[in-house]
Amino acid sequence: MAKAFYYMVAAVLLCSTTHFLTHASSSSYKSYIVLLEPPPQADTMDDGARNSWYESFLPSNLTDSGEPRMLSSYKFIFHGFCAWLTEAELEVMSKKPGFRHWIPDELIEQDWDLAYSSPNWIDPGLE
């Protein structure tokens, strides 16, 4: 159930971040959505404090080529952000307290003709 939630959130977020996918600063950087545990003071944090907290998980605010790492931040459905990271940086980040999960920010193609070509998408018991 939780895994389905993460995939649903990732699909929604791709609509807001896919324009960044073609602008990687290096071949070793990839765009990742990082989900975090909310901090104890999450309800009273303003956007600046929340972004500072998110940035505390990053190795730096800029990539090696000087581009901003953080692409977007999220606060309503979950706490987290989308950023350019290497696999090694993601590994280090995943050990920090407050880290929950990561999702690759990649475009997933859906074959809608196949999905809606049968009444089974409404009720798998229909034939």
N, CA, C and O atoms as CSV, one atom per row, in Angstrom:
chain,resi,resn,atom,element,x,y,z
A,1,MET,N,N,0.825,-1.193,0.000
A,1,MET,CA,C,0.000,0.000,0.000
A,1,MET,C,C,0.871,1.259,0.000
A,1,MET,O,O,0.627,2.180,-0.780
A,2,ALA,N,N,1.892,1.303,0.877
A,2,ALA,CA,C,2.769,2.474,0.940
A,2,ALA,C,C,3.546,2.620,-0.361
A,2,ALA,O,O,3.779,3.736,-0.826
A,3,LYS,N,N,3.944,1.512,-0.941
A,3,LYS,CA,C,4.695,1.574,-2.198
A,3,LYS,C,C,3.821,2.170,-3.299
A,3,LYS,O,O,4.301,2.956,-4.115
A,4,ALA,N,N,2.550,1.804,-3.324
A,4,ALA,CA,C,1.625,2.370,-4.313
A,4,ALA,C,C,1.487,3.871,-4.121
A,4,ALA,O,O,1.412,4.624,-5.092
A,5,PHE,N,N,1.453,4.307,-2.859
A,5,PHE,CA,C,1.375,5.740,-2.574
A,5,PHE,C,C,2.581,6.468,-3.144
A,5,PHE,O,O,2.428,7.529,-3.751
A,6,TYR,N,N,3.778,5.922,-2.963
A,6,TYR,CA,C,4.985,6.559,-3.469
A,6,TYR,C,C,4.966,6.659,-4.989
A,6,TYR,O,O,5.384,7.670,-5.554
A,7,TYR,N,N,4.477,5.601,-5.656
A,7,TYR,CA,C,4.405,5.648,-7.108
A,7,TYR,C,C,3.380,6.676,-7.574
A,7,TYR,O,O,3.590,7.363,-8.574
A,8,MET,N,N,2.260,6.777,-6.838
A,8,MET,CA,C,1.247,7.760,-7.195
A,8,MET,C,C,1.802,9.172,-7.032
A,8,MET,O,O,1.622,10.020,-7.906
A,9,VAL,N,N,2.470,9.418,-5.920
A,9,VAL,CA,C,3.072,10.726,-5.681
A,9,VAL,C,C,4.109,11.033,-6.754
A,9,VAL,O,O,4.166,12.154,-7.259
A,10,ALA,N,N,4.921,10.055,-7.103
A,10,ALA,CA,C,5.951,10.266,-8.124
A,10,ALA,C,C,5.319,10.620,-9.463
A,10,ALA,O,O,5.822,11.488,-10.176
A,11,ALA,N,N,4.230,9.960,-9.808
A,11,ALA,CA,C,3.571,10.252,-11.083
A,11,ALA,C,C,3.037,11.675,-11.104
A,11,ALA,O,O,3.156,12.367,-12.114
A,12,VAL,N,N,2.450,12.116,-9.996
A,12,VAL,CA,C,1.943,13.486,-9.914
A,12,VAL,C,C,3.090,14.487,-9.999
A,12,VAL,O,O,2.983,15.501,-10.689
A,13,LEU,N,N,4.171,14.208,-9.307
A,13,LEU,CA,C,5.291,15.129,-9.278
A,13,LEU,C,C,6.002,15.225,-10.613
A,13,LEU,O,O,6.589,16.261,-10.928
A,14,LEU,N,N,5.960,14.179,-11.392
A,14,LEU,CA,C,6.614,14.222,-12.697
A,14,LEU,C,C,6.028,15.321,-13.575
A,14,LEU,O,O,6.723,15.887,-14.418
A,15,CYS,N,N,4.761,15.616,-13.374
A,15,CYS,CA,C,4.140,16.695,-14.154
A,15,CYS,C,C,4.811,18.023,-13.858
A,15,CYS,O,O,4.886,18.888,-14.731
A,16,SER,N,N,5.305,18.197,-12.627
A,16,SER,CA,C,5.901,19.481,-12.264
A,16,SER,C,C,7.410,19.511,-12.466
A,16,SER,O,O,8.002,20.590,-12.425
A,17,THR,N,N,8.051,18.371,-12.681
A,17,THR,CA,C,9.507,18.375,-12.748
A,17,THR,C,C,10.084,17.830,-14.042
A,17,THR,O,O,11.303,17.867,-14.215
A,18,THR,N,N,9.271,17.328,-14.957
A,18,THR,CA,C,9.844,16.702,-16.149
A,18,THR,C,C,10.580,17.692,-17.036
A,18,THR,O,O,11.427,17.273,-17.825
A,19,HIS,N,N,10.296,18.992,-16.942
A,19,HIS,CA,C,11.035,19.945,-17.763
A,19,HIS,C,C,12.489,20.059,-17.322
A,19,HIS,O,O,13.312,20.602,-18.059
A,20,PHE,N,N,12.818,19.563,-16.144
A,20,PHE,CA,C,14.193,19.586,-15.676
A,20,PHE,C,C,14.987,18.374,-16.154
A,20,PHE,O,O,16.217,18.381,-16.093
A,21,LEU,N,N,14.310,17.349,-16.622
A,21,LEU,CA,C,14.988,16.094,-16.936
A,21,LEU,C,C,16.023,16.232,-18.050
A,21,LEU,O,O,16.980,15.460,-18.093
A,22,THR,N,N,15.855,17.176,-18.928
A,22,THR,CA,C,16.776,17.288,-20.049
A,22,THR,C,C,17.953,18.207,-19.750
A,22,THR,O,O,18.775,18.457,-20.632
A,23,HIS,N,N,18.050,18.713,-18.524
A,23,HIS,CA,C,19.085,19.691,-18.213
A,23,HIS,C,C,19.960,19.205,-17.053
A,23,HIS,O,O,20.021,19.853,-16.008
A,24,ALA,N,N,20.620,18.092,-17.231
A,24,ALA,CA,C,21.524,17.590,-16.196
A,24,ALA,C,C,22.869,18.276,-16.332
A,24,ALA,O,O,23.368,18.474,-17.440
A,25,SER,N,N,23.460,18.643,-15.185
A,25,SER,CA,C,24.728,19.358,-15.222
A,25,SER,C,C,25.901,18.422,-15.493
A,25,SER,O,O,26.975,18.885,-15.878
A,26,SER,N,N,25.724,17.149,-15.305
A,26,SER,CA,C,26.787,16.186,-15.545
A,26,SER,C,C,26.137,14.839,-15.793
A,26,SER,O,O,25.010,14.602,-15.359
A,27,SER,N,N,26.829,13.967,-16.477
A,27,SER,CA,C,26.255,12.658,-16.750
A,27,SER,C,C,26.094,11.832,-15.475
A,27,SER,O,O,25.316,10.878,-15.468
A,28,SER,N,N,26.803,12.169,-14.402
A,28,SER,CA,C,26.672,11.398,-13.170
A,28,SER,C,C,25.523,11.887,-12.292
A,28,SER,O,O,25.132,11.193,-11.354
A,29,TYR,N,N,24.975,13.066,-12.578
A,29,TYR,CA,C,23.845,13.570,-11.813
A,29,TYR,C,C,22.542,13.059,-12.398
A,29,TYR,O,O,22.371,12.983,-13.614
A,30,LYS,N,N,21.627,12.711,-11.505
A,30,LYS,CA,C,20.275,12.330,-11.901
A,30,LYS,C,C,19.306,13.057,-10.988
A,30,LYS,O,O,19.657,13.434,-9.870
A,31,SER,N,N,18.118,13.247,-11.456
A,31,SER,CA,C,17.079,13.919,-10.679
A,31,SER,C,C,16.364,12.889,-9.807
A,31,SER,O,O,15.877,11.873,-10.304
A,32,TYR,N,N,16.305,13.160,-8.499
A,32,TYR,CA,C,15.648,12.269,-7.549
A,32,TYR,C,C,14.647,13.047,-6.712
A,32,TYR,O,O,14.886,14.199,-6.350
A,33,ILE,N,N,13.527,12.409,-6.408
A,33,ILE,CA,C,12.564,12.942,-5.447
A,33,ILE,C,C,12.906,12.305,-4.111
A,33,ILE,O,O,12.940,11.080,-3.989
A,34,VAL,N,N,13.158,13.139,-3.108
A,34,VAL,CA,C,13.561,12.677,-1.781
A,34,VAL,C,C,12.420,12.934,-0.809
A,34,VAL,O,O,11.974,14.070,-0.655
A,35,LEU,N,N,11.946,11.871,-0.151
A,35,LEU,CA,C,10.880,11.977,0.838
A,35,LEU,C,C,11.500,11.967,2.229
A,35,LEU,O,O,12.362,11.141,2.531
A,36,LEU,N,N,11.054,12.891,3.072
A,36,LEU,CA,C,11.615,13.043,4.412
A,36,LEU,C,C,10.545,12.897,5.481
A,36,LEU,O,O,9.360,13.113,5.229
A,37,GLU,N,N,10.979,12.531,6.673
A,37,GLU,CA,C,10.100,12.578,7.837
A,37,GLU,C,C,9.885,14.050,8.182
A,37,GLU,O,O,10.830,14.835,8.106
A,38,PRO,N,N,8.672,14.442,8.558
A,38,PRO,CA,C,8.497,15.846,8.936
A,38,PRO,C,C,9.248,16.151,10.227
A,38,PRO,O,O,9.269,15.325,11.140
A,39,PRO,N,N,9.862,17.328,10.313
A,39,PRO,CA,C,10.531,17.693,11.558
A,39,PRO,C,C,9.477,18.009,12.624
A,39,PRO,O,O,8.323,18.266,12.280
A,40,PRO,N,N,9.847,17.995,13.904
A,40,PRO,CA,C,8.871,18.257,14.965
A,40,PRO,C,C,8.158,19.604,14.805
A,40,PRO,O,O,6.982,19.713,15.153
A,41,GLN,N,N,8.821,20.600,14.303
A,41,GLN,CA,C,8.249,21.942,14.165
A,41,GLN,C,C,7.691,22.196,12.765
A,41,GLN,O,O,7.568,23.355,12.369
A,42,ALA,N,N,7.351,21.161,12.007
A,42,ALA,CA,C,6.929,21.303,10.613
A,42,ALA,C,C,5.715,22.212,10.455
A,42,ALA,O,O,5.637,22.961,9.480
A,43,ASP,N,N,4.767,22.165,11.387
A,43,ASP,CA,C,3.552,22.967,11.261
A,43,ASP,C,C,3.803,24.455,11.390
A,43,ASP,O,O,3.022,25.258,10.880
A,44,THR,N,N,4.875,24.839,12.061
A,44,THR,CA,C,5.146,26.259,12.281
A,44,THR,C,C,6.269,26.802,11.403
A,44,THR,O,O,6.578,27.991,11.469
A,45,MET,N,N,6.877,25.958,10.588
A,45,MET,CA,C,7.979,26.399,9.721
A,45,MET,C,C,7.460,27.257,8.582
A,45,MET,O,O,6.444,26.929,7.969
A,46,ASP,N,N,8.151,28.358,8.292
A,46,ASP,CA,C,7.839,29.098,7.077
A,46,ASP,C,C,8.617,28.460,5.924
A,46,ASP,O,O,9.434,27.565,6.142
A,47,ASP,N,N,8.361,28.919,4.704
A,47,ASP,CA,C,8.993,28.299,3.536
A,47,ASP,C,C,10.517,28.397,3.572
A,47,ASP,O,O,11.204,27.464,3.156
A,48,GLY,N,N,11.052,29.511,4.063
A,48,GLY,CA,C,12.504,29.675,4.140
A,48,GLY,C,C,13.143,28.674,5.084
A,48,GLY,O,O,14.177,28.086,4.766
A,49,ALA,N,N,12.528,28.479,6.250
A,49,ALA,CA,C,13.053,27.511,7.220
A,49,ALA,C,C,12.935,26.095,6.676
A,49,ALA,O,O,13.839,25.278,6.854
A,50,ARG,N,N,11.817,25.805,6.010
A,50,ARG,CA,C,11.620,24.462,5.450
A,50,ARG,C,C,12.666,24.190,4.370
A,50,ARG,O,O,13.259,23.112,4.345
A,51,ASN,N,N,12.898,25.158,3.476
A,51,ASN,CA,C,13.901,24.950,2.427
A,51,ASN,C,C,15.305,24.819,3.005
A,51,ASN,O,O,16.113,24.048,2.489
A,52,SER,N,N,15.606,25.561,4.068
A,52,SER,CA,C,16.909,25.411,4.733
A,52,SER,C,C,17.056,24.007,5.305
A,52,SER,O,O,18.126,23.403,5.228
A,53,TRP,N,N,15.973,23.496,5.876
A,53,TRP,CA,C,16.008,22.132,6.421
A,53,TRP,C,C,16.223,21.131,5.292
A,53,TRP,O,O,17.022,20.204,5.431
A,54,TYR,N,N,15.514,21.308,4.165
A,54,TYR,CA,C,15.706,20.415,3.027
A,54,TYR,C,C,17.152,20.486,2.533
A,54,TYR,O,O,17.771,19.457,2.257
A,55,GLU,N,N,17.685,21.702,2.423
A,55,GLU,CA,C,19.058,21.878,1.927
A,55,GLU,C,C,20.087,21.256,2.856
A,55,GLU,O,O,21.194,20.937,2.423
A,56,SER,N,N,19.740,21.076,4.137
A,56,SER,CA,C,20.681,20.445,5.065
A,56,SER,C,C,20.944,18.985,4.696
A,56,SER,O,O,21.926,18.403,5.157
A,57,PHE,N,N,20.095,18.394,3.887
A,57,PHE,CA,C,20.303,17.020,3.440
A,57,PHE,C,C,21.228,16.960,2.226
A,57,PHE,O,O,21.776,15.901,1.919
A,58,LEU,N,N,21.407,18.079,1.539
A,58,LEU,CA,C,22.227,18.117,0.333
A,58,LEU,C,C,23.707,18.297,0.668
A,58,LEU,O,O,24.034,18.950,1.659
A,59,PRO,N,N,24.608,17.733,-0.139
A,59,PRO,CA,C,26.041,17.937,0.106
A,59,PRO,C,C,26.461,19.385,-0.137
A,59,PRO,O,O,27.416,19.864,0.473
A,60,SER,N,N,25.753,20.082,-1.023
A,60,SER,CA,C,25.986,21.500,-1.305
A,60,SER,C,C,24.751,22.021,-2.021
A,60,SER,O,O,23.923,21.232,-2.477
A,61,ASN,N,N,24.617,23.326,-2.126
A,61,ASN,CA,C,23.457,23.897,-2.804
A,61,ASN,C,C,23.615,23.941,-4.319
A,61,ASN,O,O,22.645,24.156,-5.045
A,62,LEU,N,N,24.858,23.733,-4.798
A,62,LEU,CA,C,25.135,23.779,-6.228
A,62,LEU,C,C,25.790,22.486,-6.691
A,62,LEU,O,O,26.467,21.808,-5.918
A,63,THR,N,N,25.582,22.154,-7.961
A,63,THR,CA,C,26.273,21.011,-8.551
A,63,THR,C,C,27.709,21.426,-8.858
A,63,THR,O,O,28.074,22.586,-8.666
A,64,ASP,N,N,28.514,20.498,-9.326
A,64,ASP,CA,C,29.908,20.802,-9.671
A,64,ASP,C,C,30.023,21.882,-10.740
A,64,ASP,O,O,31.013,22.613,-10.782
A,65,SER,N,N,29.018,21.985,-11.602
A,65,SER,CA,C,29.058,22.994,-12.662
A,65,SER,C,C,28.418,24.317,-12.240
A,65,SER,O,O,28.281,25.227,-13.058
A,66,GLY,N,N,28.022,24.428,-10.959
A,66,GLY,CA,C,27.490,25.684,-10.444
A,66,GLY,C,C,25.994,25.866,-10.584
A,66,GLY,O,O,25.481,26.950,-10.306
A,67,GLU,N,N,25.279,24.836,-11.007
A,67,GLU,CA,C,23.828,24.920,-11.134
A,67,GLU,C,C,23.161,24.572,-9.803
A,67,GLU,O,O,23.693,23.763,-9.042
A,68,PRO,N,N,21.998,25.175,-9.513
A,68,PRO,CA,C,21.281,24.824,-8.273
A,68,PRO,C,C,20.904,23.349,-8.263
A,68,PRO,O,O,20.435,22.812,-9.267
A,69,ARG,N,N,21.113,22.702,-7.125
A,69,ARG,CA,C,20.764,21.287,-7.001
A,69,ARG,C,C,19.254,21.095,-6.862
A,69,ARG,O,O,18.666,20.239,-7.523
A,70,MET,N,N,18.629,21.907,-5.990
A,70,MET,CA,C,17.229,21.697,-5.688
A,70,MET,C,C,16.366,22.209,-6.834
A,70,MET,O,O,16.473,23.361,-7.255
A,71,LEU,N,N,15.510,21.322,-7.326
A,71,LEU,CA,C,14.637,21.655,-8.443
A,71,LEU,C,C,13.262,22.088,-7.963
A,71,LEU,O,O,12.682,23.020,-8.521
A,72,SER,N,N,12.735,21.438,-6.950
A,72,SER,CA,C,11.447,21.785,-6.354
A,72,SER,C,C,11.396,21.248,-4.940
A,72,SER,O,O,12.150,20.350,-4.563
A,73,SER,N,N,10.481,21.824,-4.164
A,73,SER,CA,C,10.267,21.332,-2.803
A,73,SER,C,C,8.777,21.093,-2.605
A,73,SER,O,O,7.941,21.705,-3.270
A,74,TYR,N,N,8.462,20.193,-1.679
A,74,TYR,CA,C,7.089,19.766,-1.462
A,74,TYR,C,C,6.774,19.833,0.028
A,74,TYR,O,O,7.620,19.530,0.869
A,75,LYS,N,N,5.530,20.238,0.347
A,75,LYS,CA,C,5.170,20.345,1.757
A,75,LYS,C,C,3.735,19.947,2.059
A,75,LYS,O,O,3.389,19.803,3.231
A,76,PHE,N,N,2.894,19.764,1.067
A,76,PHE,CA,C,1.483,19.511,1.358
A,76,PHE,C,C,1.156,18.034,1.509
A,76,PHE,O,O,0.592,17.641,2.530
A,77,ILE,N,N,1.484,17.214,0.544
A,77,ILE,CA,C,1.182,15.786,0.632
A,77,ILE,C,C,2.269,15.063,1.420
A,77,ILE,O,O,1.981,14.133,2.172
A,78,PHE,N,N,3.499,15.485,1.248
A,78,PHE,CA,C,4.629,14.920,1.990
A,78,PHE,C,C,5.709,15.988,2.085
A,78,PHE,O,O,5.663,16.996,1.380
A,79,HIS,N,N,6.671,15.757,2.954
A,79,HIS,CA,C,7.821,16.648,3.090
A,79,HIS,C,C,8.944,16.086,2.237
A,79,HIS,O,O,9.278,14.906,2.337
A,80,GLY,N,N,9.526,16.935,1.395
A,80,GLY,CA,C,10.621,16.472,0.567
A,80,GLY,C,C,10.946,17.452,-0.537
A,80,GLY,O,O,10.453,18.580,-0.569
A,81,PHE,N,N,11.788,16.989,-1.437
A,81,PHE,CA,C,12.262,17.846,-2.514
A,81,PHE,C,C,12.725,16.994,-3.683
A,81,PHE,O,O,12.876,15.777,-3.571
A,82,CYS,N,N,12.947,17.661,-4.805
A,82,CYS,CA,C,13.524,17.041,-5.985
A,82,CYS,C,C,14.855,17.740,-6.226
A,82,CYS,O,O,14.919,18.970,-6.213
A,83,ALA,N,N,15.917,16.971,-6.445
A,83,ALA,CA,C,17.246,17.572,-6.591
A,83,ALA,C,C,18.125,16.723,-7.490
A,83,ALA,O,O,17.888,15.530,-7.682
A,84,TRP,N,N,19.162,17.379,-8.044
A,84,TRP,CA,C,20.211,16.683,-8.787
A,84,TRP,C,C,21.155,16.053,-7.775
A,84,TRP,O,O,21.710,16.749,-6.925
A,85,LEU,N,N,21.340,14.742,-7.862
A,85,LEU,CA,C,22.231,14.014,-6.956
A,85,LEU,C,C,22.954,12.912,-7.727
A,85,LEU,O,O,22.458,12.408,-8.735
A,86,THR,N,N,24.127,12.553,-7.234
A,86,THR,CA,C,24.801,11.368,-7.755
A,86,THR,C,C,24.355,10.188,-6.896
A,86,THR,O,O,23.777,10.375,-5.826
A,87,GLU,N,N,24.620,8.999,-7.360
A,87,GLU,CA,C,24.256,7.815,-6.576
A,87,GLU,C,C,25.017,7.786,-5.248
A,87,GLU,O,O,24.458,7.382,-4.228
A,88,ALA,N,N,26.272,8.204,-5.251
A,88,ALA,CA,C,27.060,8.231,-4.014
A,88,ALA,C,C,26.477,9.245,-3.022
A,88,ALA,O,O,26.395,8.970,-1.825
A,89,GLU,N,N,26.078,10.402,-3.519
A,89,GLU,CA,C,25.478,11.416,-2.638
A,89,GLU,C,C,24.146,10.934,-2.073
A,89,GLU,O,O,23.823,11.195,-0.914
A,90,LEU,N,N,23.382,10.232,-2.895
A,90,LEU,CA,C,22.108,9.685,-2.440
A,90,LEU,C,C,22.327,8.639,-1.347
A,90,LEU,O,O,21.564,8.566,-0.384
A,91,GLU,N,N,23.360,7.846,-1.502
A,91,GLU,CA,C,23.690,6.828,-0.490
A,91,GLU,C,C,24.026,7.479,0.847
A,91,GLU,O,O,23.548,7.030,1.888
A,92,VAL,N,N,24.842,8.531,0.831
A,92,VAL,CA,C,25.201,9.248,2.067
A,92,VAL,C,C,23.953,9.873,2.683
A,92,VAL,O,O,23.737,9.781,3.892
A,93,MET,N,N,23.129,10.512,1.842
A,93,MET,CA,C,21.918,11.166,2.325
A,93,MET,C,C,20.960,10.177,2.979
A,93,MET,O,O,20.308,10.506,3.970
A,94,SER,N,N,20.873,8.981,2.435
A,94,SER,CA,C,19.920,7.995,2.939
A,94,SER,C,C,20.226,7.528,4.359
A,94,SER,O,O,19.380,6.903,4.999
A,95,LYS,N,N,21.416,7.822,4.854
A,95,LYS,CA,C,21.797,7.443,6.211
A,95,LYS,C,C,21.503,8.545,7.238
A,95,LYS,O,O,21.661,8.328,8.439
A,96,LYS,N,N,21.081,9.710,6.774
A,96,LYS,CA,C,20.820,10.832,7.682
A,96,LYS,C,C,19.488,10.653,8.394
A,96,LYS,O,O,18.527,10.162,7.803
A,97,PRO,N,N,19.426,11.053,9.672
A,97,PRO,CA,C,18.141,10.992,10.393
A,97,PRO,C,C,17.110,11.884,9.700
A,97,PRO,O,O,17.420,13.006,9.299
A,98,GLY,N,N,15.906,11.387,9.566
A,98,GLY,CA,C,14.841,12.129,8.910
A,98,GLY,C,C,14.614,11.724,7.468
A,98,GLY,O,O,13.587,12.055,6.877
A,99,PHE,N,N,15.588,10.997,6.894
A,99,PHE,CA,C,15.438,10.515,5.521
A,99,PHE,C,C,14.442,9.366,5.517
A,99,PHE,O,O,14.513,8.483,6.371
A,100,ARG,N,N,13.510,9.369,4.564
A,100,ARG,CA,C,12.522,8.300,4.491
A,100,ARG,C,C,12.714,7.415,3.258
A,100,ARG,O,O,12.835,6.195,3.375
A,101,HIS,N,N,12.742,8.033,2.082
A,101,HIS,CA,C,12.743,7.234,0.852
A,101,HIS,C,C,13.160,8.133,-0.313
A,101,HIS,O,O,13.081,9.357,-0.210
A,102,TRP,N,N,13.599,7.537,-1.409
A,102,TRP,CA,C,13.872,8.299,-2.627
A,102,TRP,C,C,13.209,7.606,-3.804
A,102,TRP,O,O,12.987,6.396,-3.799
A,103,ILE,N,N,12.901,8.410,-4.810
A,103,ILE,CA,C,12.276,7.909,-6.032
A,103,ILE,C,C,13.004,8.549,-7.206
A,103,ILE,O,O,13.173,9.769,-7.213
A,104,PRO,N,N,13.439,7.783,-8.191
A,104,PRO,CA,C,14.036,8.416,-9.365
A,104,PRO,C,C,12.983,9.282,-10.061
A,104,PRO,O,O,11.843,8.851,-10.234
A,105,ASP,N,N,13.349,10.466,-10.448
A,105,ASP,CA,C,12.443,11.377,-11.140
A,105,ASP,C,C,12.605,11.135,-12.631
A,105,ASP,O,O,13.396,11.788,-13.313
A,106,GLU,N,N,11.825,10.170,-13.113
A,106,GLU,CA,C,11.940,9.808,-14.524
A,106,GLU,C,C,10.551,9.736,-15.146
A,106,GLU,O,O,9.566,9.418,-14.480
A,107,LEU,N,N,10.500,10.029,-16.395
A,107,LEU,CA,C,9.252,10.011,-17.131
A,107,LEU,C,C,8.828,8.568,-17.375
A,107,LEU,O,O,9.598,7.762,-17.896
A,108,ILE,N,N,7.599,8.256,-16.991
A,108,ILE,CA,C,7.060,6.920,-17.186
A,108,ILE,C,C,5.959,7.019,-18.234
A,108,ILE,O,O,4.970,7.727,-18.042
A,109,GLU,N,N,6.133,6.317,-19.325
A,109,GLU,CA,C,5.146,6.330,-20.403
A,109,GLU,C,C,4.020,5.356,-20.070
A,109,GLU,O,O,4.273,4.231,-19.639
A,110,GLN,N,N,2.789,5.787,-20.268
A,110,GLN,CA,C,1.629,4.929,-20.065
A,110,GLN,C,C,0.958,4.702,-21.413
A,110,GLN,O,O,0.703,5.652,-22.153
A,111,ASP,N,N,0.676,3.454,-21.727
A,111,ASP,CA,C,-0.045,3.126,-22.951
A,111,ASP,C,C,-1.537,3.206,-22.631
A,111,ASP,O,O,-2.149,2.214,-22.233
A,112,TRP,N,N,-2.117,4.400,-22.807
A,112,TRP,CA,C,-3.512,4.621,-22.424
A,112,TRP,C,C,-4.476,3.830,-23.295
A,112,TRP,O,O,-5.532,3.424,-22.812
A,113,ASP,N,N,-4.149,3.599,-24.559
A,113,ASP,CA,C,-5.037,2.803,-25.403
A,113,ASP,C,C,-5.173,1.396,-24.839
A,113,ASP,O,O,-6.272,0.842,-24.814
A,114,LEU,N,N,-4.078,0.819,-24.390
A,114,LEU,CA,C,-4.116,-0.515,-23.810
A,114,LEU,C,C,-4.861,-0.503,-22.482
A,114,LEU,O,O,-5.637,-1.414,-22.194
A,115,ALA,N,N,-4.627,0.522,-21.679
A,115,ALA,CA,C,-5.252,0.584,-20.353
A,115,ALA,C,C,-6.768,0.680,-20.442
A,115,ALA,O,O,-7.470,0.104,-19.611
A,116,TYR,N,N,-7.290,1.408,-21.448
A,116,TYR,CA,C,-8.728,1.625,-21.537
A,116,TYR,C,C,-9.400,0.828,-22.649
A,116,TYR,O,O,-10.553,1.098,-22.983
A,117,SER,N,N,-8.711,-0.140,-23.223
A,117,SER,CA,C,-9.288,-0.905,-24.320
A,117,SER,C,C,-10.196,-2.028,-23.843
A,117,SER,O,O,-10.814,-2.714,-24.657
A,118,SER,N,N,-10.279,-2.218,-22.557
A,118,SER,CA,C,-11.067,-3.314,-22.000
A,118,SER,C,C,-11.824,-2.825,-20.769
A,118,SER,O,O,-11.331,-1.950,-20.057
A,119,PRO,N,N,-12.998,-3.365,-20.505
A,119,PRO,CA,C,-13.714,-2.985,-19.279
A,119,PRO,C,C,-13.012,-3.487,-18.021
A,119,PRO,O,O,-13.431,-3.153,-16.912
A,120,ASN,N,N,-11.951,-4.283,-18.171
A,120,ASN,CA,C,-11.236,-4.805,-17.010
A,120,ASN,C,C,-10.577,-3.715,-16.181
A,120,ASN,O,O,-10.279,-3.932,-15.006
A,121,TRP,N,N,-10.343,-2.549,-16.770
A,121,TRP,CA,C,-9.725,-1.481,-15.980
A,121,TRP,C,C,-10.706,-0.940,-14.954
A,121,TRP,O,O,-10.292,-0.364,-13.947
A,122,ILE,N,N,-12.026,-1.119,-15.198
A,122,ILE,CA,C,-13.038,-0.695,-14.231
A,122,ILE,C,C,-13.214,-1.788,-13.187
A,122,ILE,O,O,-13.141,-1.534,-11.985
A,123,ASP,N,N,-13.444,-2.996,-13.658
A,123,ASP,CA,C,-13.677,-4.126,-12.766
A,123,ASP,C,C,-13.018,-5.354,-13.382
A,123,ASP,O,O,-13.482,-5.870,-14.399
A,124,PRO,N,N,-11.930,-5.824,-12.761
A,124,PRO,CA,C,-11.221,-6.978,-13.338
A,124,PRO,C,C,-12.096,-8.215,-13.491
A,124,PRO,O,O,-11.734,-9.137,-14.221
A,125,GLY,N,N,-13.254,-8.248,-12.806
A,125,GLY,CA,C,-14.151,-9.407,-12.902
A,125,GLY,C,C,-15.042,-9.390,-14.126
A,125,GLY,O,O,-15.681,-10.395,-14.438
A,126,LEU,N,N,-15.098,-8.262,-14.830
A,126,LEU,CA,C,-15.925,-8.168,-16.024
A,126,LEU,C,C,-15.255,-8.871,-17.201
A,126,LEU,O,O,-14.034,-8.814,-17.346
A,127,GLU,N,N,-16.010,-9.500,-17.998
A,127,GLU,CA,C,-15.483,-10.150,-19.198
A,127,GLU,C,C,-16.345,-9.806,-20.372
A,127,GLU,O,O,-16.077,-10.253,-21.487
